[in-house]
Amino acid sequence: MTDVAAVERIGDEISALEGEFNRQIQIRPELSRKLVSFQANKEIPGYRWFRYKEGFSAPLIERIIVDLEITKGRVLDPFAGSGVTLFVGCSKGLDATGIELLPVGCELIRVRKAVMQAADKAALAGAVTKFRKLAHWKDLAPKSVFPHVRITEGAFPPVSERKLCAYLEDVDEVDDPLVKSLLRFAAMCVLEEISFTRKDGQYLRWDYRSPRGNGGRPFDKGTIKPFDDAIDHKLAQIVDDLSNSADLFGNSALGSLNGNLDLFEGSCLSVLPKLHGLEFDAVITSPPYCNRYDYTRTYALELAFLGIANEPLKTLRQTMLTCTVENRPKTDLDSQISAELLQRVRHAVSQQSALNAILDYIDDRKSGGLLNNNGIPRMIRNYFLELSIVVAEIGESLKPGAPFVMINDNVRYEGVEVPVDLILSDIAKAFGYDVDAIWVLPVGKGNSSQQMGAHGREELRKCVYVWRKAKARSAKKSKRESALQKSG
């Protein structure tokens, strides 16, 4: 099949899906890009402490909970990230269960939860203020060194790295466990500010002043803050939020949890089968996108800070949901997922004709040596397989009629759109979900500069999917449908 014919086939398959979901695709003007990203969290007390740029905003989750009338029960986020769904859910009186693989996200959630459960916020603010004013670290000669991994070596100016280590040694002398964890967390929050690096999706981008060099076009990060300035500002910000905010962490009561919050650390592929005894009244989540972003690289400084060494870092990269070209096929799925469910998932994915048309085209491009990375078709194939497993597993615990809300982006490779929203919604139907709506942001996103150079600029949908677990059908109706299938 020629490229032209293959692209036409893909266009036909996508058009068919668009026709099938025409009623559900709804442009929602109120869903700005700021709302459906971390940007709206930047000035919210508590959330602003750490720049978790892959997350969504607390106001978005509040809107979803109100619009879908989720008023009681338990909400699940299998890709909990910085815990926004969990904390907003708890602020609304819901119980919340989160699953998170990345230790950075787990640390964010643990510290926030501990702060919210603290009995005396004023005393906590006072302890942080006292430590900040004494600033013993400024006079210490550190005995320790930062636990770098290979991809972070040389990330800090030497003076700032020494100051960081001195600060952490000073923190180690603090007796109160909560104060100590909050002070260490503050240091993690400023690592990017004091470094030569900037998070840039697929990797860390290095400033031209770094000792590593740049290789390509020189990158100027702008201001690189001295450690003392960065940590002083962060501690002041934390104290201000603890002392003055009546809406810490998006909560109407300062720091209180109005529901239970449970966090499971690890891959949702292995954790979800263990949660079948729980029942969920809603799911609100945003998985990694199929966009080659490698969180183990972009958050390498924070992971090293938390003690993740080189080999565990590689393991973490392979354990996360496939979303990068470095991910290899997971060979242990049979040991984590029931054979019956895995077979159903493989069948559902194999029957998705638009996905198959896209993969056939990209496989052909790979065979012709035309891909800029031969891992792309493997990434796309395993992304949909693994995310479909997550969707199917959640269906085992989601209550009938309960909403499943997913924030995700469409992507493009080799000039061809991959309509993640439509493909996943079609697959979800195979696992007992009704597609209520696909809310579309009024302004989409452009393709990469690499794609634009070869194929021109085309806007891609940014979406919020709203599915519902189908309600149980009556026994009489099921028998009638079974009889019709047999007669057919």
C-alpha positions, -999 to +999 in steps of 0.1 A: +000+000+000+014+034-009+018+062+017-011+081+001-034+051+002-024+043+038-030+079+049-064+078+032-073+046+050-064+062+083-085+093+074-115+070+067-111+051+099-109+083+120-138+098+101-159+068+110-150+072+147-158+109+146-192+100+131-198+074+158-189+099+186-203+130+169-229+136+196-204+131+224-177+155+211-185+188+227-164+220+227-164+234+262-153+271+262-148+271+300-120+245+297-090+267+291-055+254+287-046+271+320-074+252+338-065+218+322-028+220+333-007+229+363-008+266+354-039+273+374-022+258+405+008+283+404-008+308+428-029+284+449-015+280+485+000+246+490-001+235+454+023+263+444+051+248+465+063+224+439+062+229+401+046+196+390+040+206+354+025+174+342-004+177+366-039+193+362-053+220+383-074+219+415-101+242+400-105+217+371-112+188+395-136+209+416-155+217+384-156+181+374-168+170+408-195+196+409-206+192+372-209+154+375-226+157+409-201+134+427-213+140+462-203+109+482-183+077+482-147+070+470-128+085+441-099+068+425-069+083+407-047+055+393-021+080+381-022+103+411+008+125+402+009+153+428-024+142+443-047+169+431-077+146+426-071+131+460-069+164+479-097+181+461-119+149+466-111+148+503-119+185+506-154+177+492-159+150+518-150+121+495-127+093+504-098+091+479-075+063+467-045+071+447-019+050+429+015+066+420+047+051+407+070+081+406+086+086+440+085+124+434+047+123+433+045+100+463+067+124+483+044+153+473+014+135+485+029+123+517+041+157+528+009+174+518-012+148+537+010+152+568+007+190+567-031+188+564-033+164+593-011+185+615-030+196+646-013+230+650-005+248+617+007+279+636+032+259+655+044+242+623+048+276+606+067+289+637+091+260+636+099+266+599+103+303+606+127+297+634+148+273+612+148+299+584+159+327+607+187+308+624+200+295+590+228+275+605+235+259+571+250+292+559+280+286+582+284+249+578+310+231+558+291+201+545+305+166+549+281+150+525+277+152+487+246+153+465+237+117+454+239+123+417+229+098+390+247+099+356+222+122+340+224+148+368+262+151+372+272+188+371+236+200+375+244+227+401+269+255+404+294+242+430+286+268+456+249+261+455+255+223+457+276+228+488+250+250+503+222+225+495+242+197+512+249+219+542+212+228+545+202+191+544+227+183+571+212+211+592+177+197+586+189+163+598+194+178+632+158+187+636+139+165+660+103+169+649+096+144+621+070+166+604+091+197+605+121+178+592+101+163+563+087+197+554+121+213+554+136+186+532+106+189+509+113+226+506+148+218+493+134+194+467+111+222+455+140+245+446+163+220+428+153+231+393+156+268+402+192+265+415+204+241+387+216+245+351+186+225+340+151+230+329+124+203+325+116+199+288+093+170+283+115+143+269+147+153+288+164+179+309+176+209+289+210+222+300+220+259+302+250+270+281+268+279+314+268+242+326+300+222+326+283+196+304+282+217+272+252+218+250+259+199+218+232+218+198+220+254+199+230+272+231+202+274+256+199+303+280+178+293+310+178+328+324+183+334+361+199+306+381+191+314+417+217+310+444+206+283+469+203+306+499+180+329+479+159+301+465+154+283+498+147+315+518+119+324+493+105+288+494+104+287+532+088+321+534+062+310+509+054+278+530+051+299+562+028+324+545+005+296+532+004+279+566-002+312+585-025+332+563-044+309+539-080+299+546-079+277+515-047+256+519-046+228+493-080+239+479-096+231+512-123+252+528-110+243+563-073+251+568-054+219+561-081+195+572-090+162+554-128+157+552-123+122+538-099+093+541-069+095+517-050+063+508-020+061+486-006+030+470+029+033+457+038+014+426+025+007+391-013+007+387-008-024+364+002-043+395-018-025+422-052-023+405-058-061+406-053-060+444-081-034+448-110-055+435-124-056+470-130-018+469-158-001+451-153+033+435-179+060+429-158+079+405-125+079+387-107+111+378-073+108+363-047+119+337-024+091+325+010+098+309+003+110+273+016+090+243+041+118+236+075+104+244+078+124+277+101+106+301+094+116+337+124+097+349+146+121+330+127+153+335+125+146+373+160+131+375+172+158+400+143+151+424+146+114+420+183+115+428+175+138+458+151+110+470+179+084+468+170+067+435+203+055+421+212+047+385+199+011+383+166+017+402+161+047+379+163+024+348+139-001+364+115+028+372+116+039+335+107+004+323+080+000+350+060+031+342+032+030+316+047+029+282+050+065+269+086+068+257+106+052+229+128+036+256+101+015+271+104-022+263+074-046+261+064-056+296+070-094+298+054-098+333+018-088+324+007-125+327+018-125+363-001-093+372-033-095+352-057-124+351-054-144+319-091-139+310-089-101+313-056-099+295-070-120+266-101-097+264-079-066+264-056-080+236-087-088+216-103-054+220-071-036+211-065-058+181-100-051+168-096-013+169-094-006+132-082+031+133-053+021+157-044-008+134-044+014+103-021+039+121+003+012+133+004-004+098+014+029+083+041+036+110+054+001+107+058+005+070+076+038+076+099+020+100+106-008+074+116+019+049+140+035+073+119+067+075+112+070+112+134+094+133+132+067+161+123+031+155+108+028+190+077+048+180+055+020+168+064-002+198+056+027+221+022+034+205+012-003+204+021-009+241+007+024+252-028+014+241-024-021+254-014-011+289-038+018+292-066-005+280-056-029+308-060-001+333-094+008+319-105-028+321-092-034+356-109-003+369-142-016+354-139-045+378-143-021+408-163+009+395-199+010+405-226+008+378-234+043+366-203+058+381-182+083+360-147+076+347-131+109+338-098+110+319-077+140+308-055+132+278-041+147+246-041+135+211-007+131+194+007+130+159+035+109+144+048+109+108+022+135+099-007+112+110-030+121+139-034+095+166-069+103+180-063+089+215-097+102+227-117+083+200-096+051+201-097+048+239-134+056+240-141+029+214-120+004+234-137+014+267-171+004+252-157-032+250-153-032+288-188-020+298-185+018+296-209+042+280-193+072+264-212+102+279-190+130+265-157+140+250-152+175+262-128+194+239-108+225+248-117+254+225-079+258+218-060+227+209-023+222+207+000+223+177+023+195+166+060+195+174+083+218+154+098+187+139+064+176+127+055+211+115+086+213+094+077+181+075+039+182+075+027+217+084+008+229+114-024+211+124-041+216+157-048+185+178-077+181+203-070+184+240-098+165+257-115+154+289-133+121+284-164+113+305-173+076+305-197+058+328-198+022+339-229+008+322-256-001+346-265-038+349-290-050+324-321-070+335-319-107+333-349-107+308-331-083+285-299-102+286-317-135+277-334-117+248-301-103+235-285-137+238-313-153+219-310-127+192-272-133+189-278-171+185-305-166+159-282-142+140 
